[in-house]
């Protein structure tokens, strides 16, 4: 056939118009399906099948338009219709009107979709690809295996957190809920997710059964369920398979690297894995004893399997954090070795990059290098709230409070029940002297952990920093009268700022009669001596000062260069009248904290306090000006200058009075 005649025949038989009409109707149907299918909870494959059917129907429609013609007598083959009797032109005009009508309907549908009410159940903007993994039920006969069930849950959500298209809530938030709770919809709304994963673990000897079910929270529809009966040595494969199946059920597309990381097998050593799981379970605890047990468990895991990269990474985080308050060469070496082993064994893993970020943040305080490693970790595990929170902590040390607050709020969407996040937000606002915002964050924390003594103590301090002693005292009722209570020191400070030294000394004496560590008792004796010195009883206080100075210098002689030692030694040198000691310790403290913009303000305040006690207003005020201008956790405020008796030696200086009255 002549090509020119062929195209003319396509036009005469309305094939072009049928193609246009089909395309418009197909688009309209797909738009309607995209609105209606989710409403009726249709599985994802239904939409795929629907679109496939429409695409396959297109060539069929064109063939039918070519081969057949609509006549007054009905549908006939085109060859059977004489040219003089063809009504193809009339049919074409009808198709034109049909196309116009369908286009009008499409416009109406677009307007409806644009302005229709949207669900408000997800105020944080978390989409349908969001999930929380609730605590797994321990079905083992031995209750001591509860940590194993928790560890399996944690490992599954850790793998899911590596999928960039998924929003995964951290275990710190989910561990507050029981296994198989009643009201899944309410829990999902609290956590800001669309899906819940429930499960149970039953372990017997070297075998394990893991049962899981994925549930759409708002309808309680079970999207997927599976039971795995495996050898304990195969538990990594089970966790990887569960994560992959969930990602598939939520229609999350995985990159090659994400698939590789999810499929990582950590160890084949059963004892090493159990030690690692125990360490993971205890790693987020606020208890000093449990975090020490976590550290010991990670050390045990790498001892049993020196090639266990995930355990080395977890150990590096814990060892690095420990160095922050125990700055000895040995502790630095342990942190560095663990970090280097993690990078050596799995150089491209998100956990290894996070371990490096922790090390460079806590140990050498190389903030840019820490951020570079944390950025790599976050790229590989976008839903890892710990990485986001630690990135925010680094930004705060750089003095970038706005970035810090924004990152902490991001972490809060992934771990909404984690008090560390909200308390750190409160500290940032408190450091910036935005007391109202700090109170809101502390109140949010207390809604998660009511009457938590540490949170109450920190919130009470914000009242002291603003000069509101009555509110601080009222918040700490009933009085925390134990040295180990985190609010006790703040409660004593209320009476110091009121200059009721007898009451403050009495509280310290009473608390020492109760159960307390040797370190807490030594600190209480030193604080009592400070109260005596402020009350004009320096002769009684001097022997305690001398003994405390010897004790702290002995600690430093053993290699501990922790900053808190220098803060204490500045004040001790001052109350003992040792000006050279104050100058020496001040210079050293300012030098080691100079690049830490979140701590340098505290260093400046310690220096100012030391020279104020020595009665040197010129030196003290120079440091005070900088201390007041820098944000810091529980940093100096004008109210403290007005109320704290430690500033009495320079109180009459006009420059000091001007700073104290600043609003």
C-alpha distance (Angstrom), angle and dihedral (degrees) to the residues before:
residue distance angle dihedral
X1 . . .
X2 3.79 . .
X3 3.85 107.3 .
X4 3.81 90.3 -133.5
X5 3.78 90.6 53.7
X6 3.81 90.3 45.2
X7 3.80 93.9 57.1
X8 3.80 90.8 43.4
X9 3.80 88.6 52.6
X10 3.84 90.4 50.1
X11 3.78 88.1 55.2
X12 3.83 93.8 45.2
X13 3.79 91.6 51.0
X14 3.86 91.0 49.6
X15 3.83 92.2 -120.8
X16 3.82 90.7 141.0
X17 3.80 92.3 51.4
X18 3.79 92.1 46.3
X19 3.83 88.6 52.8
X20 3.81 91.9 51.5
X21 3.80 92.7 44.2
X22 3.80 91.4 48.5
X23 3.80 92.3 49.4
X24 3.81 92.6 49.7
X25 3.81 93.8 46.6
X26 3.82 91.2 45.1
X27 3.80 91.3 52.4
X28 3.81 90.2 48.1
X29 3.81 91.7 50.5
X30 3.81 92.4 48.9
X31 3.82 91.3 50.6
X32 3.79 90.9 49.6
X33 3.80 91.1 47.7
X34 3.82 92.0 50.8
X35 3.81 87.9 58.2
X36 3.80 100.2 38.8
X37 3.82 103.0 38.5
X38 3.85 95.1 60.9
X39 3.81 89.3 45.9
X40 3.80 90.0 59.5
X41 3.85 92.9 41.4
X42 3.82 92.1 -116.1
X43 3.83 113.1 179.6
X44 3.79 117.0 -107.7
X45 3.80 93.4 -108.3
X46 3.83 90.7 63.7
X47 3.81 91.7 65.5
X48 3.79 91.3 46.0
X49 3.82 91.8 50.8
X50 3.82 90.8 46.7
X51 3.82 93.2 53.3
X52 3.81 91.5 44.5
X53 3.82 90.6 53.7
X54 3.80 91.1 50.4
X55 3.81 92.3 49.8
X56 3.81 92.3 48.0
X57 3.81 90.2 49.1
X58 3.80 93.7 58.7
X59 3.85 98.6 77.1
X60 3.81 89.0 40.7
X61 3.83 90.2 56.5
X62 3.80 91.2 49.8
X63 3.82 92.4 49.7
X64 3.79 90.8 49.8
X65 3.82 91.2 49.3
X66 3.82 90.1 52.0
X67 3.81 97.0 43.9
X68 3.79 101.6 39.8
X69 3.80 138.1 44.5
X70 3.76 130.8 -160.8
X71 3.88 111.0 -123.5
X72 3.84 134.1 172.8
X73 3.82 86.8 -100.1
X74 3.81 92.6 51.7
X75 3.82 136.0 -97.0
X76 3.82 114.5 -17.7
X77 3.78 135.3 171.4
X78 3.80 108.6 -91.7
X79 3.82 92.6 -123.5
X80 3.81 89.6 58.4
X81 3.82 94.2 58.5
X82 3.83 114.6 85.4
X83 3.83 111.6 -131.8
X84 3.80 91.3 -118.8
X85 3.83 91.9 57.0
X86 3.84 97.1 44.7
X87 3.79 116.3 120.1
X88 3.82 93.4 -173.4
X89 3.84 90.6 122.9
X90 3.82 91.2 55.0
X91 3.80 90.6 45.8
X92 3.80 89.2 51.0
X93 3.81 91.2 55.6
X94 3.80 89.8 50.9
X95 3.81 89.0 51.5
X96 3.82 88.8 52.2
X97 3.80 90.6 55.4
X98 3.81 90.3 45.0
X99 3.79 91.8 52.5
X100 3.82 91.0 49.4
X101 3.80 90.4 49.4
X102 3.80 93.2 49.3
X103 3.81 91.1 47.8
X104 3.82 89.6 52.8
X105 3.78 89.6 50.9
X106 3.80 89.4 49.4
X107 3.81 90.4 54.6
X108 3.82 90.1 51.4
X109 3.81 90.2 50.1
X110 3.80 92.0 49.9
X111 3.80 91.4 50.7
X112 3.80 90.4 48.4
X113 3.79 92.7 49.6
X114 3.80 91.3 47.0
X115 3.79 96.3 51.6
X116 3.82 104.0 27.5
X117 3.83 115.3 119.8
X118 3.79 113.6 -92.4
X119 3.78 126.9 -144.1
X120 3.78 112.8 -93.0
X121 3.78 96.1 -162.5
X122 3.78 90.8 103.1
X123 3.82 108.6 53.1
X124 3.80 92.5 163.5
X125 3.78 92.0 60.9
X126 3.79 94.4 -115.0
X127 3.78 106.8 158.1
X128 3.76 134.0 -145.8
X129 3.81 91.3 -79.7
X130 3.79 93.4 75.1
X131 3.79 129.7 111.2
X132 3.78 144.4 176.7
X133 3.80 120.9 -156.5
X134 3.81 107.6 -145.9
X135 3.82 121.8 -149.9
X136 3.79 111.5 -73.3
X137 3.80 116.5 -120.7
X138 3.79 114.7 -114.5
X139 3.81 107.2 -132.7
X140 3.80 94.6 171.2
X141 3.78 118.1 117.9
X142 3.79 90.5 -127.2
X143 3.84 109.2 73.3
X144 3.81 88.3 -157.2
X145 3.80 86.8 74.0
X146 3.82 89.8 71.9
X147 3.81 89.1 98.3
X148 3.82 88.6 57.1
X149 3.81 92.3 56.2
X150 3.81 90.1 47.3
X151 3.78 90.8 48.7
X152 3.81 92.7 52.1
X153 3.81 89.5 51.2
X154 3.81 90.7 49.4
X155 3.79 93.1 48.8
X156 3.81 92.2 51.7
X157 3.79 94.4 51.5
X158 3.82 90.4 44.1
X159 3.80 88.7 58.0
X160 3.81 92.0 45.8
X161 3.82 90.0 51.2
X162 3.80 88.2 65.4
X163 3.81 92.1 65.7
X164 3.80 106.9 94.6
X165 3.83 94.2 -153.8
X166 3.81 93.8 55.2
X167 3.78 130.6 81.4
X168 3.81 107.2 -146.7
X169 3.81 124.5 -174.0
X170 3.81 115.7 -136.2
X171 3.80 123.2 -115.0
X172 3.81 91.6 -115.8
X173 3.81 87.1 71.8
X174 3.81 99.7 36.7
X175 3.80 96.9 46.9
X176 3.80 89.6 74.6
X177 3.79 90.6 70.5
X178 3.78 126.4 76.4
X179 3.78 124.9 -119.1
X180 3.81 112.6 -86.2
X181 3.83 97.1 2.4
X182 3.78 121.6 -168.1
X183 3.80 106.2 -119.8
X184 3.80 106.8 48.1
X185 3.81 93.4 165.6
X186 3.81 92.0 58.1
X187 3.82 92.1 47.5
X188 3.80 91.2 48.4
X189 3.81 90.5 52.1
X190 3.82 91.3 49.4
X191 3.79 91.0 51.2
X192 3.81 96.0 37.5
X193 3.81 98.2 -123.1
X194 3.79 137.9 127.3
X195 3.81 98.6 -148.1
X196 3.79 137.6 45.1
X197 3.80 127.7 -158.7
X198 3.80 115.7 -153.4
X199 3.75 125.2 -175.4
X200 3.76 150.3 156.7
X201 3.79 134.7 -143.3
X202 3.79 126.7 -151.9
X203 3.76 118.6 -175.3
X204 3.81 127.3 -170.7
X205 3.80 120.6 172.5
X206 3.83 106.4 -53.3
X207 3.82 94.9 -17.3
X208 3.79 129.6 87.3
X209 3.79 136.0 -170.6
X210 3.80 118.6 -156.4
X211 3.80 119.3 -171.4
X212 3.81 119.3 -171.7
X213 3.79 137.1 173.2
X214 3.79 129.6 -173.5
X215 3.81 114.4 -144.0
X216 3.80 132.5 -170.0
X217 3.77 99.6 -133.7
X218 3.80 102.7 -149.3
X219 3.82 94.1 53.4
X220 3.82 100.7 24.4
X221 3.82 86.6 -128.9
X222 3.81 114.8 159.0
X223 3.80 106.6 -131.1
X224 3.78 98.6 179.1
X225 3.79 139.8 -6.3
X226 3.78 134.9 -179.3
X227 3.79 140.9 172.6
X228 3.79 119.4 -147.4
X229 3.81 121.9 -161.7
X230 3.78 107.4 -172.4
X231 3.76 145.4 145.5
X232 3.79 113.1 -91.9
X233 3.81 89.4 -115.1
X234 3.83 88.2 63.7
X235 3.81 96.1 55.3
X236 3.84 92.9 107.5
X237 3.80 90.8 57.4
X238 3.81 89.8 48.7
X239 3.81 92.1 52.2
X240 3.80 91.5 47.0
X241 3.81 92.2 49.0
X242 3.81 91.7 49.9
X243 3.80 91.3 50.5
X244 3.81 91.9 48.6
X245 3.81 92.8 47.4
X246 3.81 91.3 50.1
X247 3.80 91.8 48.6
X248 3.79 88.5 51.5
X249 3.80 93.2 48.2
X250 3.81 90.1 51.9
X251 3.83 90.3 47.0
X252 3.79 93.5 -120.6
X253 3.78 113.9 160.9
X254 3.80 113.0 -134.3
X255 3.77 125.1 -149.8
X256 3.78 119.5 -137.4
X257 3.79 90.9 -104.4
X258 3.80 92.1 50.4
X259 3.79 91.0 52.0
X260 3.79 90.0 49.3
X261 3.82 94.2 49.6
X262 3.79 93.2 46.1
X263 3.80 89.7 52.0
X264 3.81 94.7 51.0
X265 3.81 113.8 132.9
X266 3.79 108.3 -147.8
X267 3.79 102.9 -167.4
X268 3.77 142.7 -22.4
X269 3.81 91.4 -149.3
X270 3.80 106.2 105.2
X271 3.81 95.9 -159.7
X272 3.79 92.6 47.6
X273 3.79 90.4 51.1
X274 3.80 92.3 49.9
X275 3.81 91.2 50.2
X276 3.81 89.5 49.0
X277 3.81 92.2 50.4
X278 3.80 91.4 49.6
X279 3.79 89.6 51.4
X280 3.82 92.0 48.9
X281 3.80 92.1 51.3
X282 3.82 92.6 52.4
X283 3.81 97.1 37.0
X284 3.82 96.1 90.0
X285 3.81 95.0 45.8
X286 3.81 119.3 123.4
X287 3.81 89.7 -146.4
X288 3.81 116.2 102.8
X289 3.79 91.1 -147.8
X290 3.81 93.2 52.8
X291 3.80 94.2 46.0
X292 3.80 88.3 52.1
X293 3.81 88.7 52.1
X294 3.79 88.4 49.2
X295 3.80 90.2 53.8
X296 3.81 91.0 49.2
X297 3.82 91.0 49.5
X298 3.81 92.8 52.9
X299 3.79 90.3 47.9
X300 3.80 89.0 50.9
X301 3.83 91.7 49.5
X302 3.81 94.8 55.3
X303 3.78 90.7 43.1
X304 3.82 89.8 56.6
X305 3.82 93.3 43.2
X306 3.83 114.3 19.3
X307 3.84 89.2 -174.1
X308 3.83 94.6 58.5
X309 3.83 99.7 116.9
X310 3.82 97.0 -178.5
X311 3.80 90.4 54.2
X312 3.80 91.2 49.6
X313 3.81 89.9 51.1
X314 3.81 92.4 50.1
X315 3.81 89.7 46.4
X316 3.81 91.1 50.8
X317 3.82 90.7 55.6
X318 3.80 92.0 50.5
X319 3.84 96.0 43.0
X320 3.81 91.5 47.5
X321 3.79 92.5 50.7
X322 3.79 89.7 49.6
X323 3.81 90.9 54.3
X324 3.80 89.5 58.5
X325 3.83 89.0 73.7
X326 3.82 99.0 23.1
X327 3.79 105.6 49.3
X328 3.79 100.4 -177.2
X329 3.81 126.8 138.4
X330 3.81 90.7 -119.4
X331 3.81 92.8 53.8
X332 3.80 91.3 46.7
X333 3.79 89.4 52.1
X334 3.81 92.4 51.4
X335 3.80 91.9 50.4
X336 3.81 93.6 47.3
X337 3.82 93.6 47.1
X338 3.81 93.0 51.4
X339 3.81 91.7 48.6
X340 3.81 93.1 48.2
X341 3.81 92.0 48.7
X342 3.82 91.8 52.3
X343 3.82 91.2 51.2
X344 3.79 92.3 44.8
X345 3.81 94.6 51.9
X346 3.82 98.8 39.3
X347 3.81 107.8 11.7
X348 3.82 94.6 171.8
X349 3.82 100.1 43.8
X350 3.81 120.6 115.7
X351 3.82 89.8 -132.0
X352 3.81 91.3 55.7
X353 3.80 92.5 51.0
X354 3.82 90.3 47.3
X355 3.81 89.6 51.4
X356 3.81 90.0 52.4
X357 3.80 89.8 48.5
X358 3.81 90.8 52.8
X359 3.79 92.0 48.2
X360 3.80 96.3 50.4
X361 3.81 91.0 44.3
X362 3.79 99.5 48.0
X363 3.81 102.0 30.3
X364 3.83 118.9 34.1
X365 3.82 90.3 8.7
X366 3.79 91.6 -133.1
X367 3.79 92.1 162.4
X368 3.82 98.3 -178.6
X369 3.79 91.5 51.8
X370 3.80 90.1 46.5
X371 3.81 90.9 52.7
X372 3.80 92.3 48.3
X373 3.81 91.6 54.3
X374 3.80 93.4 43.3
X375 3.81 90.1 51.4
X376 3.82 89.0 55.5
X377 3.80 90.0 47.8
X378 3.79 92.3 49.8
X379 3.81 92.2 48.7
X380 3.82 88.1 56.9
X381 3.82 96.2 41.1
X382 3.84 108.9 26.2
X383 3.82 94.3 173.3
X384 3.80 95.8 51.7
X385 3.81 102.1 120.2
X386 3.82 92.1 -171.4
X387 3.81 91.4 60.5
X388 3.82 92.0 48.3
X389 3.81 92.3 46.8
X390 3.81 92.0 48.2
X391 3.81 90.0 49.1
X392 3.80 87.4 54.5
X393 3.80 90.4 50.0
X394 3.81 90.6 54.2
X395 3.81 90.7 49.8
X396 3.80 89.5 52.5
X397 3.80 91.0 52.9
X398 3.81 86.4 53.9
X399 3.79 89.7 54.5
X400 3.82 93.8 -109.3
X401 3.80 98.7 132.3
X402 3.81 96.1 162.9
X403 3.81 90.7 55.9
X404 3.78 89.9 44.8
X405 3.79 93.0 53.5
X406 3.82 93.1 46.5
X407 3.81 92.0 51.0
X408 3.79 93.3 46.7
X409 3.79 89.8 52.8
X410 3.81 89.5 51.2
X411 3.79 89.4 51.4
X412 3.79 88.3 49.5
X413 3.82 91.4 61.8
X414 3.82 89.1 56.6
X415 3.80 96.6 40.6
X416 3.82 105.2 23.5
X417 3.81 95.5 164.1
X418 3.80 95.9 49.5
X419 3.78 108.3 112.9
X420 3.80 93.0 -163.1
X421 3.80 88.5 70.2
X422 3.81 97.0 49.1
X423 3.80 94.3 41.0
X424 3.80 89.9 51.3
X425 3.80 89.7 49.8
X426 3.80 88.0 52.4
X427 3.82 90.3 49.7
X428 3.78 91.2 52.1
X429 3.80 92.0 51.9
X430 3.81 90.6 44.1
X431 3.81 90.4 50.4
X432 3.79 89.1 53.4
X433 3.83 88.2 48.5
X434 3.82 91.1 -117.1
X435 3.78 92.3 140.3
X436 3.81 98.9 171.4
X437 3.82 91.7 55.5
X438 3.80 90.3 45.1
X439 3.80 90.9 53.8
X440 3.82 90.8 52.2
X441 3.81 91.3 53.4
X442 3.81 92.3 46.2
X443 3.80 89.5 49.2
X444 3.80 90.0 51.3
X445 3.81 88.8 51.8
X446 3.79 90.9 49.5
X447 3.81 90.1 51.6
X448 3.81 86.0 61.2
X449 3.83 96.3 40.4
X450 3.82 108.4 21.2
X451 3.81 115.7 -152.7
X452 3.81 93.1 2.6
X453 3.84 101.4 169.8
X454 3.81 95.1 -144.0
X455 3.82 92.9 52.1
X456 3.80 92.2 43.7
X457 3.80 89.7 50.8
X458 3.80 93.0 51.1
X459 3.79 93.3 45.8
X460 3.81 90.2 49.3
X461 3.81 88.8 53.1
X462 3.82 89.8 58.5
X463 3.80 87.8 59.1
X464 3.80 90.3 50.5
X465 3.81 90.4 49.0
X466 3.81 88.7 55.3
X467 3.83 92.3 46.1
X468 3.84 95.4 -109.5
X469 3.81 101.0 133.0
X470 3.80 94.8 162.8
X471 3.81 94.1 58.0
X472 3.80 90.9 47.3
X473 3.79 92.3 52.3
X474 3.81 92.5 44.5
X475 3.80 91.8 51.5
X476 3.81 91.5 53.7
X477 3.80 95.5 58.0
X478 2.95 124.2 158.9
X479 3.81 87.7 42.1
X480 3.82 115.8 -109.7
X481 3.80 100.0 -126.8
X482 3.81 102.3 175.3
X483 3.79 126.5 91.1
X484 3.81 90.8 -134.6
X485 3.82 91.3 56.4
X486 3.80 108.4 101.6
X487 3.80 91.7 -142.1
X488 3.80 95.7 53.6
X489 3.81 96.5 87.2
X490 3.80 91.9 51.3
X491 3.81 90.8 49.0
X492 3.82 90.4 53.5
X493 3.82 89.8 48.4
X494 3.82 89.9 59.6
X495 3.82 89.4 66.2
X496 3.80 94.3 40.3
X497 3.81 89.8 56.1
X498 3.82 88.4 48.6
X499 3.83 87.6 51.0
X500 3.79 89.9 -122.3
X501 3.80 91.8 140.4
X502 3.78 94.6 162.7
X503 3.81 90.8 58.7
X504 3.81 91.9 46.5
X505 3.82 92.2 49.5
X506 3.81 90.3 46.9
X507 3.80 91.9 53.1
X508 3.80 91.2 50.8
X509 3.79 92.0 48.5
X510 3.81 92.8 49.2
X511 3.80 92.9 47.9
X512 3.81 92.3 52.7
X513 3.81 89.6 62.6
X514 3.79 90.5 64.6
X515 3.79 129.2 75.0
X516 3.79 110.4 -66.9
X517 3.80 141.3 143.8
X518 3.80 122.1 -96.9
X519 3.79 89.3 -112.1
X520 3.82 92.3 53.2
X521 3.80 91.3 49.0
X522 3.82 91.6 49.4
X523 3.82 89.7 51.2
X524 3.82 90.6 48.6
X525 3.81 91.3 52.5
X526 3.80 90.3 50.2
X527 3.82 92.5 48.5
X528 3.81 89.1 49.3
X529 3.80 88.6 54.6
X530 3.82 90.4 51.2
X531 3.84 88.9 53.2
X532 3.82 90.4 49.5
X533 3.79 91.1 49.9
X534 3.83 91.0 50.8
X535 3.80 89.0 48.7
X536 3.82 90.4 55.0
X537 3.82 97.2 -101.9
X538 3.79 97.4 119.0
X539 3.82 93.9 146.6
X540 3.83 90.8 61.5
X541 3.78 91.9 45.9
X542 3.81 99.4 46.1
X543 3.85 98.6 78.9
X544 3.82 90.2 51.2
X545 3.81 90.6 49.6
X546 3.81 91.7 51.0
X547 3.78 93.1 47.8
X548 3.84 92.4 47.3
X549 3.80 91.2 49.5
X550 3.81 91.5 52.4
X551 3.82 91.0 48.1
X552 3.80 94.1 50.4
X553 3.79 93.4 45.1
X554 3.81 89.2 51.4
X555 3.81 88.9 54.1
X556 3.79 90.3 51.4
X557 3.80 92.2 45.7
X558 3.80 87.2 61.7
X559 3.80 89.5 62.0
X560 3.80 102.9 -90.0
X561 3.81 109.1 139.0
X562 3.81 96.5 173.4
X563 3.77 114.6 155.1
X564 3.80 94.8 -128.5
X565 3.81 88.1 65.9
X566 3.80 91.9 59.3
X567 3.82 92.1 46.2
X568 3.80 89.6 55.1
X569 3.81 94.5 42.2
X570 3.83 91.4 53.6
X571 3.80 91.6 56.6
X572 3.82 93.3 42.3
X573 3.79 91.5 51.1
X574 3.82 89.2 49.9
X575 3.82 96.9 50.0
X576 3.81 88.7 47.4
X577 3.82 90.3 52.2
X578 3.82 94.0 -116.2
X579 3.80 102.6 146.2
X580 3.79 93.6 172.9
X581 3.81 89.3 53.9
X582 3.81 91.5 51.4
X583 3.80 91.5 50.3
X584 3.80 93.0 46.0
X585 3.81 96.0 48.4
X586 3.82 92.5 41.8
X587 3.78 93.2 53.3
X588 3.81 91.7 48.5
X589 3.82 94.1 46.5
X590 3.80 94.0 48.7
X591 3.77 90.5 48.6
X592 3.83 96.3 52.6
X593 3.81 94.4 42.9
X594 3.81 98.6 39.8
X595 3.82 96.8 106.2
X596 3.81 93.3 43.7
X597 3.81 101.8 88.9
X598 3.81 91.4 -175.9
X599 3.82 94.0 55.2
X600 3.78 104.0 31.5
X601 3.81 90.7 80.7
X602 3.82 89.7 59.9
X603 3.80 89.7 49.6
X604 3.80 90.9 51.9
X605 3.82 89.4 48.8
X606 3.83 91.9 51.6
X607 3.79 90.3 50.5
X608 3.82 91.0 48.8
X609 3.81 90.7 49.1
X610 3.79 92.1 50.7
X611 3.80 94.5 51.7
X612 3.81 91.8 42.3
X613 3.82 90.1 56.5
X614 3.82 87.8 50.3
X615 3.84 88.3 53.0
X616 3.82 95.4 -115.9
X617 3.83 105.2 137.4
X618 3.80 95.4 174.7
X619 3.81 94.5 58.7
X620 3.81 93.5 36.9
X621 3.82 95.7 51.2
X622 3.82 93.1 48.8
X623 3.80 88.9 58.1
X624 3.82 92.5 40.5
X625 3.80 92.8 58.1
X626 3.79 91.0 57.2
X627 3.81 94.6 40.9
X628 3.81 92.4 55.3
X629 3.82 92.0 48.7
X630 3.81 96.2 51.9
X631 3.82 124.6 77.6
X632 3.79 114.4 -125.6
X633 3.78 139.6 157.7
X634 3.82 105.4 -86.6
X635 3.80 87.9 -9.1
X636 3.77 127.6 173.6
X637 3.83 119.0 -71.9
X638 3.83 134.9 -176.4
X639 3.82 88.9 -107.2
X640 3.79 90.6 59.3
X641 3.81 89.3 51.4
X642 3.81 90.0 53.1
X643 3.81 96.2 46.1
X644 3.80 110.7 27.7
X645 3.84 111.4 93.9
X646 3.81 91.0 -151.8
X647 3.83 86.9 81.9
X648 3.81 94.4 55.1
X649 3.85 94.9 104.2
X650 3.84 90.3 65.6
X651 3.82 99.3 26.4
X652 3.81 95.5 110.7
X653 3.79 94.1 55.4
X654 3.86 108.0 111.1
X655 3.80 91.3 -138.6
X656 3.80 90.8 55.8
X657 3.80 92.3 46.4
X658 3.81 90.6 52.9
X659 3.82 92.0 52.8
X660 3.81 92.0 45.8
X661 3.80 92.1 55.1
X662 3.81 94.4 49.9
X663 3.80 111.6 122.4
